[in-house]
Amino acid sequence: MKLWTETLIVLLILTNLKLISSSRLSACIRIVAVQGILLGVVPLLAGQNPLTWRIASLAGLTMILKGMVFPWLLLKAMRSANVRREMEPFVGYSASLIVAAGLLGFSIWMGRQLPMPFAVASPLITPMAVFTIMIGLFAVISRRKAVTQVLGYLVMENGIYAFGLSFAQQEPFLIELGTLLDVFMAVFVMGITIFHINREFNHIDADRLNALRG
């Protein structure tokens, strides 16, 4: 199980690197969908105790919401806005990969400074979670399109969720469910916002909104 868990963690790290280096929005949305499905599988393998219906339900709900529902909403918003690529990000894609490499190194160091109070399936879970949070934040501040910024928000939440997987056997199911529902509502509202921004201003470049005057 440890080998499979660490394989999933490596794949999750690779999805972050792929996300930050891709300009095609549809590809970015699909990458986040794959990330959501992988996150749904992790609690099935990472638990130190026998699998329970609570963990199985959490995994299934995660894969449905993060792997299918959220990406579908964002693809619909992207098509409504008639935008396909992130053409001029604040930070270029080559530079973004260099930043991501630095963030990965920092995350590994940070993971060593945050020992868990109990045994976990892999010592890589914490570095992966920290790296995912920072990549999501970096996507929010380094990209212009509102769709990409929403993806960054989702990736940040994925990182928080991944960190919570370490406590999946200890924390109540309602807390985990509440987190997923909060994110669902946030993505739903953001999708509506993207649609209305595009309808009113014929673009979804967040930085251009700074020039608005009352």
Backbone as numpy.savetxt, mean C-alpha at the origin, in Angstrom:
# Nx Ny Nz CAx CAy CAz Cx Cy Cz
7.14 -23.22 6.62 6.32 -22.02 6.62 7.18 -20.75 6.62
8.30 -20.81 7.33 9.16 -19.62 7.41 9.68 -19.25 6.03
10.06 -20.26 5.23 10.56 -19.99 3.89 9.49 -19.32 3.04
8.25 -19.82 3.10 7.16 -19.23 2.33 6.86 -17.80 2.80
6.89 -17.60 4.11 6.64 -16.26 4.65 7.70 -15.28 4.17
8.96 -15.67 4.22 10.02 -14.78 3.78 9.97 -14.54 2.28
9.53 -15.54 1.52 9.34 -15.35 0.08 8.27 -14.30 -0.19
7.16 -14.37 0.54 6.10 -13.38 0.39 6.60 -11.98 0.77
7.40 -11.91 1.83 7.92 -10.61 2.26 8.82 -10.01 1.18
9.67 -10.83 0.57 10.54 -10.35 -0.51 9.69 -9.87 -1.69
8.63 -10.61 -2.02 7.74 -10.20 -3.11 7.06 -8.86 -2.79
6.68 -8.66 -1.53 6.07 -7.40 -1.13 7.06 -6.25 -1.28
8.31 -6.49 -0.92 9.33 -5.45 -1.09 9.51 -5.12 -2.58
9.48 -6.15 -3.43 9.62 -5.93 -4.86 8.44 -5.15 -5.44
7.24 -5.38 -4.91 6.09 -4.61 -5.40 6.26 -3.12 -5.09
6.85 -2.82 -3.93 7.11 -1.41 -3.60 8.09 -0.79 -4.59
9.15 -1.52 -4.91 10.14 -1.01 -5.85 9.54 -0.84 -7.25
8.72 -1.79 -7.66 8.07 -1.70 -8.96 7.10 -0.52 -9.01
6.37 -0.32 -7.93 5.41 0.79 -7.88 6.10 2.12 -8.06
7.20 2.31 -7.37 7.85 3.62 -7.36 8.61 3.89 -8.66
8.78 2.85 -9.49 9.54 3.01 -10.74 8.66 2.98 -11.98
7.34 2.85 -11.81 6.44 2.73 -12.96 5.67 4.04 -13.18
5.53 4.41 -14.46 4.78 5.63 -14.79 3.35 5.33 -15.21
3.06 4.11 -15.63 1.72 3.75 -16.08 0.81 3.55 -14.88
-0.26 4.33 -14.80 -1.14 4.28 -13.64 -1.86 2.95 -13.52
-2.27 2.37 -14.65 -2.95 1.08 -14.58 -2.02 0.01 -14.03
-0.74 0.06 -14.42 0.24 -0.89 -13.88 0.43 -0.68 -12.38
0.47 0.57 -11.95 0.63 0.87 -10.52 -0.55 0.34 -9.72
-1.75 0.50 -10.26 -2.94 0.01 -9.56 -2.90 -1.50 -9.45
-2.47 -2.18 -10.52 -2.39 -3.64 -10.47 -1.30 -4.11 -9.51
-0.22 -3.35 -9.43 0.84 -3.69 -8.47 0.30 -3.61 -7.05
-0.46 -2.56 -6.75 -1.05 -2.44 -5.41 -2.06 -3.55 -5.17
-2.77 -3.99 -6.22 -3.69 -5.11 -6.08 -2.94 -6.39 -5.73
-1.82 -6.63 -6.40 -1.00 -7.81 -6.09 -0.48 -7.71 -4.66
-0.08 -6.52 -4.26 0.40 -6.32 -2.89 -0.69 -6.66 -1.88
-1.93 -6.26 -2.18 -3.04 -6.57 -1.28 -3.29 -8.06 -1.17
-3.19 -8.78 -2.29 -3.38 -10.24 -2.26 -2.27 -10.91 -1.45
-1.03 -10.47 -1.67 0.09 -11.03 -0.91 -0.08 -10.78 0.59
-0.54 -9.58 0.96 -0.77 -9.28 2.36 -1.85 -10.17 2.95
-2.84 -10.54 2.11 -3.88 -11.44 2.60 -3.37 -12.84 2.88
-2.33 -13.24 2.14 -1.78 -14.58 2.34 -0.87 -14.65 3.56
-0.19 -13.52 3.87 0.80 -13.53 4.95 0.25 -14.04 6.28
-0.92 -13.57 6.77 -1.39 -14.08 8.07 -1.71 -15.57 8.07
-1.95 -16.16 6.91 -2.20 -17.59 6.84 -0.93 -18.40 7.10
0.23 -17.76 6.83 1.50 -18.46 6.98 2.31 -17.98 8.18
2.06 -16.73 8.61 2.94 -16.12 9.61 2.53 -16.41 11.05
1.35 -16.94 11.27 0.89 -17.16 12.63 1.70 -18.23 13.36
1.99 -17.95 14.60 2.72 -18.92 15.41 1.79 -19.98 16.01
0.51 -19.68 16.09 -0.48 -20.61 16.62 -1.26 -21.24 15.46
-2.02 -22.30 15.74 -2.83 -22.91 14.68 -3.80 -21.90 14.07
-4.07 -22.08 12.78 -4.95 -21.18 12.05 -6.35 -21.21 12.64
-6.92 -20.02 12.85 -8.27 -19.90 13.39 -9.18 -19.28 12.33
-10.50 -19.38 12.59 -11.45 -18.80 11.64 -11.28 -17.29 11.56
-10.85 -16.66 12.67 -10.65 -15.20 12.69 -9.55 -14.79 11.74
-8.42 -15.51 11.78 -7.31 -15.19 10.90 -7.68 -15.50 9.45
-8.38 -16.61 9.22 -8.79 -16.96 7.86 -9.75 -15.91 7.30
-10.68 -15.43 8.14 -11.62 -14.40 7.70 -10.90 -13.10 7.38
-9.93 -12.74 8.23 -9.14 -11.53 7.99 -8.39 -11.63 6.67
-7.79 -12.80 6.41 -7.05 -12.99 5.17 -7.97 -12.87 3.95
-9.13 -13.52 4.03 -10.06 -13.46 2.91 -10.58 -12.06 2.66
-10.92 -11.35 3.73 -11.42 -9.98 3.57 -10.34 -9.06 3.02
-9.11 -9.26 3.46 -7.99 -8.46 2.95 -7.82 -8.65 1.46
-7.85 -9.90 1.01 -7.65 -10.16 -0.42 -8.79 -9.60 -1.26
-10.02 -9.66 -0.73 -11.16 -9.14 -1.48 -11.10 -7.62 -1.59
-10.87 -6.95 -0.45 -10.87 -5.49 -0.44 -9.62 -4.91 -1.10
-8.43 -5.36 -0.63 -7.19 -4.77 -1.11 -6.80 -5.28 -2.49
-7.18 -6.51 -2.80 -6.78 -7.10 -4.07 -7.78 -6.90 -5.20
-9.06 -6.61 -4.87 -10.08 -6.49 -5.92 -10.89 -5.19 -5.82
-11.49 -4.92 -4.67 -12.42 -3.79 -4.58 -11.69 -2.46 -4.74
-10.63 -2.23 -3.95 -9.90 -0.96 -4.04 -9.33 -0.73 -5.43
-8.64 -1.72 -6.02 -8.11 -1.49 -7.38 -9.22 -1.21 -8.40
-10.34 -1.89 -8.28 -11.45 -1.64 -9.22 -11.94 -0.21 -9.10
-12.09 0.29 -7.87 -12.52 1.67 -7.69 -11.52 2.66 -8.29
-10.24 2.39 -8.11 -9.22 3.30 -8.63 -9.11 3.23 -10.15
-9.25 2.03 -10.72 -9.25 1.92 -12.18 -10.43 2.68 -12.77
-11.56 2.59 -12.10 -12.75 3.32 -12.58 -12.52 4.82 -12.50
-11.91 5.29 -11.41 -11.61 6.72 -11.27 -10.60 7.17 -12.32
-9.61 6.32 -12.58 -8.58 6.66 -13.58 -9.20 6.80 -14.96
-10.09 5.88 -15.32 -10.73 5.94 -16.64 -11.67 7.13 -16.74
-12.35 7.44 -15.66 -13.23 8.61 -15.67 -12.43 9.89 -15.86
-11.25 9.93 -15.27 -10.39 11.12 -15.38 -9.62 11.14 -16.70
-9.65 10.02 -17.45 -8.98 9.92 -18.74 -7.50 10.26 -18.63
-6.85 9.64 -17.67 -5.41 9.82 -17.49 -4.77 8.45 -17.45
-3.58 8.33 -18.06 -2.94 7.02 -18.20 -1.56 6.94 -17.54
-0.83 8.06 -17.52 0.54 8.02 -17.02 0.83 9.17 -16.06
1.80 8.94 -15.21 2.38 10.00 -14.36 3.60 10.50 -15.12
3.41 11.59 -15.88 4.44 12.02 -16.83 5.57 12.82 -16.19
5.26 13.72 -15.27 6.28 14.61 -14.71 6.21 14.60 -13.18
6.67 13.53 -12.56 6.66 13.51 -11.10 7.65 14.52 -10.53
7.44 14.88 -9.28 8.38 15.80 -8.64 9.77 15.18 -8.54
9.82 13.86 -8.33 11.09 13.13 -8.27 11.08 12.11 -9.40
12.09 12.13 -10.26 12.15 11.22 -11.40 12.22 9.77 -10.98
12.00 8.88 -11.94 11.90 7.45 -11.61 13.25 6.84 -11.24
14.31 7.25 -11.91 15.63 6.74 -11.53 16.01 7.22 -10.13
15.77 8.50 -9.88 16.05 9.04 -8.54 15.16 8.37 -7.49
13.93 8.05 -7.87 13.01 7.39 -6.94 13.54 6.03 -6.52
14.14 5.29 -7.47 14.71 3.98 -7.13 15.89 4.13 -6.18
16.69 5.18 -6.38 17.81 5.42 -5.46 17.29 5.74 -4.06
16.27 6.60 -4.00 15.66 6.92 -2.71 15.08 5.66 -2.07
14.41 4.81 -2.88 13.81 3.59 -2.36 14.88 2.65 -1.80
16.04 2.57 -2.46 17.13 1.73 -1.95 17.60 2.24 -0.59
17.71 3.57 -0.47 18.09 4.14 0.82 17.04 3.87 1.89
15.77 3.99 1.53 14.70 3.72 2.49 14.69 2.25 2.91
15.01 1.35 1.98 15.07 -0.07 2.32 16.18 -0.34 3.34
17.35 0.26 3.10 18.43 0.10 4.06 18.06 0.66 5.43
17.42 1.83 5.45 16.98 2.42 6.71 15.95 1.53 7.40
15.06 0.92 6.62 14.02 0.06 7.19 14.63 -1.18 7.85
15.65 -1.74 7.21 16.32 -2.91 7.79 16.99 -2.52 9.11
17.64 -1.35 9.11 18.26 -0.88 10.36 17.20 -0.63 11.43
16.09 0.00 11.02 15.02 0.29 11.97 14.42 -0.99 12.53
14.29 -2.02 11.68 13.74 -3.29 12.15 14.58 -3.92 13.24
15.88 -3.71 13.18 16.77 -4.24 14.22 16.65 -3.47 15.53
16.16 -2.23 15.45 16.01 -1.42 16.66 14.64 -1.62 17.32
13.76 -2.38 16.68 12.41 -2.59 17.20 12.16 -4.08 17.44
12.81 -4.65 18.42 12.59 -6.08 18.68 11.16 -6.33 19.15
10.58 -7.44 18.69 9.22 -7.79 19.09 9.20 -8.40 20.49
8.14 -8.14 21.25 8.06 -8.71 22.60 7.71 -10.20 22.59
7.48 -10.76 21.40 7.16 -12.18 21.29 7.72 -12.67 19.95
7.74 -13.99 19.78 8.30 -14.58 18.57 7.41 -14.28 17.37
8.05 -13.96 16.23 7.33 -13.72 14.98 7.83 -14.71 13.94
7.04 -14.84 12.86 7.36 -15.84 11.85 8.66 -15.52 11.13
8.97 -14.22 10.97 10.19 -13.82 10.26 10.65 -12.47 10.78
11.95 -12.29 10.96 12.47 -10.98 11.39 12.35 -9.92 10.30
11.98 -10.35 9.08 11.85 -9.40 7.98 10.50 -8.70 7.95
9.55 -9.13 8.78 8.21 -8.54 8.74 8.26 -7.05 9.10
8.96 -6.72 10.19 9.03 -5.32 10.60 9.74 -4.44 9.58
10.93 -4.83 9.05 11.54 -4.00 8.01 10.65 -3.84 6.78
9.97 -4.91 6.37 9.07 -4.81 5.22 7.94 -3.83 5.48
7.37 -3.88 6.70 6.27 -2.99 7.05 6.74 -1.53 7.06
7.90 -1.26 7.67 8.43 0.11 7.72 8.73 0.61 6.31
9.32 -0.25 5.49 9.64 0.12 4.11 8.37 0.44 3.32
7.33 -0.34 3.50 6.08 -0.11 2.79 5.45 1.22 3.20
5.48 1.52 4.50 4.94 2.80 4.98 5.69 3.97 4.35
7.02 3.88 4.33 7.82 4.99 3.81 7.68 5.13 2.30
7.55 4.02 1.57 7.33 4.09 0.13 5.99 4.75 -0.16
4.97 4.40 0.61 3.67 5.03 0.43 3.73 6.53 0.66
4.41 6.94 1.74 4.56 8.37 2.02 5.35 9.06 0.91
6.39 8.40 0.42 7.20 8.97 -0.65 6.38 9.14 -1.92
5.52 8.17 -2.23 4.65 8.28 -3.40 3.69 9.46 -3.28
3.19 9.69 -2.07 2.26 10.80 -1.86 2.93 12.15 -2.12
4.17 12.31 -1.67 4.82 13.62 -1.76 5.63 13.82 -3.04
5.89 12.75 -3.80 6.76 12.87 -4.98 6.01 12.75 -6.30
4.71 12.52 -6.26 3.93 12.36 -7.49 2.89 13.48 -7.61
2.52 13.78 -8.86 1.59 14.88 -9.11 0.14 14.43 -9.21
-0.11 13.29 -9.83 -1.48 12.85 -10.10 -2.18 12.42 -8.81
-3.45 12.81 -8.70 -4.21 12.45 -7.51 -4.36 10.94 -7.38
-4.48 10.23 -8.51 -4.60 8.77 -8.46 -3.37 8.15 -7.83
-2.19 8.63 -8.24 -0.95 8.08 -7.68 -0.83 8.40 -6.20
-1.29 9.58 -5.80 -1.25 9.93 -4.38 -2.20 9.06 -3.57
-3.34 8.71 -4.14 -4.24 7.78 -3.46 -3.58 6.42 -3.33
-2.87 5.98 -4.37 -2.14 4.72 -4.29 -1.09 4.77 -3.18
-0.43 5.92 -3.06 0.54 6.07 -1.99 -0.10 5.93 -0.63
-1.28 6.52 -0.47 -2.02 6.38 0.79 -2.35 4.92 1.05
-2.79 4.21 0.02 -3.11 2.79 0.18 -1.88 1.98 0.59
-0.73 2.28 -0.03 0.49 1.56 0.30 0.91 1.86 1.74
0.75 3.11 2.16 1.04 3.43 3.57 0.19 2.58 4.50
-1.10 2.48 4.19 -1.99 1.67 5.03 -1.60 0.21 4.96
-1.14 -0.25 3.79 -0.67 -1.63 3.68 0.50 -1.88 4.62
1.38 -0.88 4.73 2.51 -1.03 5.64 2.07 -1.10 7.09
1.12 -0.25 7.46 0.58 -0.30 8.83 -0.09 -1.64 9.08
-0.84 -2.10 8.09 -1.52 -3.40 8.21 -0.48 -4.52 8.33
0.60 -4.45 7.53 1.63 -5.47 7.59 2.28 -5.52 8.96
2.51 -4.35 9.56 3.06 -4.32 10.91 2.09 -4.96 11.89
0.79 -4.70 11.71 -0.21 -5.30 12.57 -0.32 -6.79 12.43
0.16 -7.35 11.29 0.11 -8.81 11.12 0.95 -9.52 12.18
1.95 -8.83 12.68 2.77 -9.43 13.75 1.95 -9.69 15.00
0.86 -8.92 15.15 0.01 -9.05 16.34 -1.32 -9.72 16.01
-1.40 -10.36 14.82 -2.68 -10.89 14.35 -3.28 -11.91 15.30
-2.44 -12.64 16.01 -2.96 -13.63 16.94 -3.37 -13.02 18.27
-2.92 -11.79 18.55 -3.19 -11.18 19.86 -4.30 -10.14 19.82
-4.47 -9.43 18.69 -5.40 -8.31 18.64 -6.81 -8.77 18.26
-7.83 -8.08 18.75 -9.21 -8.45 18.42 -9.51 -8.27 16.93
-10.35 -9.13 16.43 -10.73 -9.10 15.02 -11.42 -7.79 14.66
-12.20 -7.22 15.56 -12.94 -6.00 15.25 -12.02 -4.83 14.95
-10.86 -4.78 15.59 -9.91 -3.70 15.31 -9.40 -3.82 13.88
-9.06 -5.06 13.47 -8.57 -5.27 12.12 -9.66 -4.96 11.10
-10.87 -5.40 11.38 -11.98 -5.13 10.47 -12.25 -3.64 10.37
-12.19 -2.93 11.50 -12.41 -1.50 11.50 -11.39 -0.77 10.65
-10.13 -1.22 10.69 -9.09 -0.60 9.86 -9.41 -0.76 8.38
-9.80 -1.97 8.00 -10.12 -2.22 6.60 -11.30 -1.37 6.14
-12.31 -1.26 6.98 -13.49 -0.48 6.60 -13.16 1.01 6.52
-12.29 1.50 7.42 -11.86 2.90 7.35 -11.17 3.18 6.02
-10.29 2.27 5.61 -9.58 2.46 4.36 -10.55 2.38 3.19
-11.52 1.47 3.26 -12.53 1.37 2.20 -13.25 2.70 2.01
-13.68 3.29 3.10 -14.38 4.56 3.00 -13.45 5.65 2.47
-12.19 5.64 2.89 -11.24 6.66 2.42 -11.05 6.55 0.92
-10.87 5.32 0.41 -10.67 5.14 -1.03 -11.93 5.52 -1.79
-13.09 5.19 -1.25 -14.35 5.54 -1.89 -14.48 7.06 -2.02
-14.20 7.77 -0.93 -14.29 9.23 -0.95 -13.25 9.82 -1.89
-12.03 9.27 -1.87 -10.98 9.78 -2.75 -11.34 9.57 -4.22
-11.96 8.43 -4.54 -12.39 8.19 -5.91 -13.39 9.22 -6.38
-14.36 9.54 -5.52 -15.34 10.58 -5.85 -14.66 11.93 -6.01
-13.69 12.23 -5.14 -12.97 13.50 -5.21 -12.21 13.62 -6.52
-11.52 12.55 -6.92 -10.78 12.56 -8.18 -11.71 12.84 -9.35
-12.87 12.19 -9.33 -13.83 12.38 -10.41 -14.28 13.83 -10.50
-14.60 14.44 -9.36 -15.09 15.82 -9.37 -13.98 16.81 -9.71
-12.75 16.55 -9.25 -11.62 17.42 -9.63 -11.44 17.42 -11.13
-11.47 16.22 -11.73 -11.29 16.13 -13.18 -12.44 16.80 -13.93
-13.66 16.66 -13.43 -14.80 17.24 -14.13 -14.76 18.77 -14.09
-14.29 19.33 -12.98 -14.28 20.78 -12.84 -13.08 21.43 -13.52
-11.92 20.77 -13.46 -10.68 21.43 -13.91 -10.01 20.73 -15.09
-10.58 19.60 -15.55 -10.05 18.86 -16.69 -8.62 18.35 -16.47
-8.22 18.16 -15.25 -6.94 17.54 -14.93 -7.01 17.07 -13.48
-6.03 16.22 -13.11 -5.96 15.76 -11.72 -4.55 15.95 -11.17
-3.85 16.99 -11.67 -2.54 17.33 -11.13 -2.73 18.08 -9.81
-2.35 17.44 -8.71 -2.60 18.03 -7.40 -1.83 19.33 -7.21
-0.62 19.43 -7.80 0.17 20.64 -7.58 -0.44 21.86 -8.25
-1.18 21.65 -9.35 -1.79 22.79 -10.05 -2.96 23.38 -9.25
-3.50 22.61 -8.32 -4.58 23.13 -7.49 -4.09 24.21 -6.54
-2.77 24.25 -6.30 -2.22 25.29 -5.42 -2.38 26.69 -6.00
-2.57 26.75 -7.33 -2.68 28.05 -7.98 -4.08 28.60 -7.98
-5.03 27.87 -7.42 -6.43 28.33 -7.40 -6.57 29.56 -6.51
-7.44 30.45 -6.90 -7.73 31.64 -6.10 -9.24 31.74 -5.90
-9.63 32.18 -4.73 -11.05 32.31 -4.43 -11.65 33.53 -5.12
